[in-house]
């Protein structure tokens, strides 16, 4: 599965989830689903990631607690995107190899959003 269309180019970037233990990798998945629930202003409220493979079956929910928006106004990314940096709480459950996974922890996430175009008044409607 691919990330949401406004977060990445779905024709190029596939999702990938990996799980690391104290002695190295426990498993990885390329069968990944990413979904978002947004608030009324279109900002992420909850991000859910599901990753599945033979060695990994994990469900991660990220509840956004705070968000900082940076307009991308320089260089090659000055194409009307905003860079969102989020702090929040992860809730993770599933299996990695032969290990059960279940924990909650503070964390961060990043994504991009289109910068809403300002509404230009139509002079004919005034």
C-alpha positions as CSV (number, residue, x, y, z in Angstrom):
1,X,0.0,0.0,0.0
2,X,1.1,3.5,-0.6
3,X,1.2,6.6,1.7
4,X,-1.7,9.1,1.3
5,X,-1.5,10.9,-2.1
6,X,-0.8,14.3,-0.5
7,X,2.0,12.9,1.7
8,X,4.2,11.4,-1.1
9,X,4.2,10.6,-4.8
10,X,2.4,7.2,-4.8
11,X,4.0,6.2,-8.1
12,X,7.5,6.3,-6.5
13,X,7.5,5.8,-2.7
14,X,6.3,2.6,-1.1
15,X,5.9,2.3,2.6
16,X,8.4,0.3,4.6
17,X,8.3,-0.7,8.3
18,X,11.1,-2.3,10.2
19,X,11.4,-3.5,13.8
20,X,14.7,-3.4,15.7
21,X,15.5,-5.3,18.8
22,X,18.5,-5.1,21.2
23,X,20.5,-7.5,19.0
24,X,19.4,-6.1,15.5
25,X,16.5,-6.5,13.1
26,X,13.5,-8.5,14.2
27,X,11.6,-8.2,10.9
28,X,10.4,-5.8,8.2
29,X,7.4,-5.3,6.0
30,X,6.8,-3.7,2.6
31,X,3.1,-4.5,2.7
32,X,2.2,-1.3,4.4
33,X,-1.0,0.7,4.8
34,X,-0.9,4.3,6.0
35,X,-4.1,6.2,6.8
36,X,-4.8,9.5,8.4
37,X,-7.7,11.1,10.2
38,X,-7.6,14.9,9.9
39,X,-9.2,17.6,12.0
40,X,-11.7,20.2,10.5
41,X,-8.8,22.3,9.2
42,X,-7.2,19.4,7.4
43,X,-4.3,18.9,9.8
44,X,-3.4,15.3,10.9
45,X,-5.1,14.2,14.1
46,X,-4.3,10.5,14.0
47,X,-2.0,8.5,11.7
48,X,-2.3,4.7,11.6
49,X,0.4,2.5,10.0
50,X,-0.1,-1.3,9.5
51,X,2.8,-3.4,8.3
52,X,2.6,-7.0,7.5
53,X,5.0,-9.7,6.3
54,X,6.1,-13.2,7.3
55,X,8.2,-11.9,10.2
56,X,6.3,-8.7,11.1
57,X,2.7,-7.9,11.8
58,X,2.4,-4.6,13.5
59,X,-0.2,-1.9,14.0
60,X,1.0,1.6,15.0
61,X,-1.3,4.5,15.9
62,X,0.1,8.0,16.3
63,X,-2.1,10.6,18.1
64,X,-0.9,14.1,17.3
65,X,-0.4,16.3,20.4
66,X,1.2,19.3,18.8
67,X,2.2,20.4,15.3
68,X,4.6,22.9,13.8
69,X,4.1,24.0,10.1
70,X,7.0,25.3,8.0
71,X,6.2,26.6,4.5
72,X,8.7,25.2,2.0
73,X,9.7,28.5,0.3
74,X,13.3,27.8,-0.8
75,X,15.0,25.5,-3.2
76,X,13.4,22.6,-5.1
77,X,10.7,22.2,-2.4
78,X,9.3,25.7,-2.9
79,X,6.3,24.1,-4.7
80,X,3.5,25.1,-2.4
81,X,4.1,22.5,0.2
82,X,4.1,22.8,4.0
83,X,6.4,20.6,6.1
84,X,4.6,19.4,9.2
85,X,6.5,18.3,12.3
86,X,4.4,16.5,14.9
87,X,4.8,15.4,18.5
88,X,2.4,12.9,20.0
89,X,1.8,9.5,21.4
90,X,2.4,6.1,19.7
91,X,0.4,3.0,20.6
92,X,2.0,-0.1,19.0
93,X,0.9,-3.7,19.0
94,X,1.6,-6.9,17.0
95,X,4.3,-9.5,16.5
96,X,7.9,-9.1,15.3
97,X,9.5,-12.5,14.7
98,X,8.4,-14.6,17.7
99,X,8.0,-11.6,20.0
100,X,4.7,-10.0,21.1
101,X,4.9,-6.2,20.8
102,X,2.7,-3.9,22.9
103,X,3.7,-0.5,24.2
104,X,2.8,3.2,24.3
105,X,5.5,5.9,24.0
106,X,5.9,9.5,23.1
107,X,7.3,10.2,19.7
108,X,7.4,12.3,16.6
109,X,6.3,12.1,12.9
110,X,6.7,14.3,9.8
111,X,4.7,14.8,6.7
112,X,3.9,17.3,3.9
113,X,0.7,19.1,3.1
114,X,-0.2,21.4,0.2
115,X,-0.1,25.0,1.3
116,X,-3.7,26.2,0.8
117,X,-3.9,28.9,-1.9
118,X,-5.2,32.2,-0.6
119,X,-8.7,33.1,-1.9
120,X,-8.3,36.0,-4.3
121,X,-11.5,38.0,-4.5
122,X,-13.2,38.1,-7.8
123,X,-13.5,41.8,-8.7
124,X,-16.7,41.1,-10.7
125,X,-18.5,39.7,-7.6
126,X,-17.9,42.9,-5.6
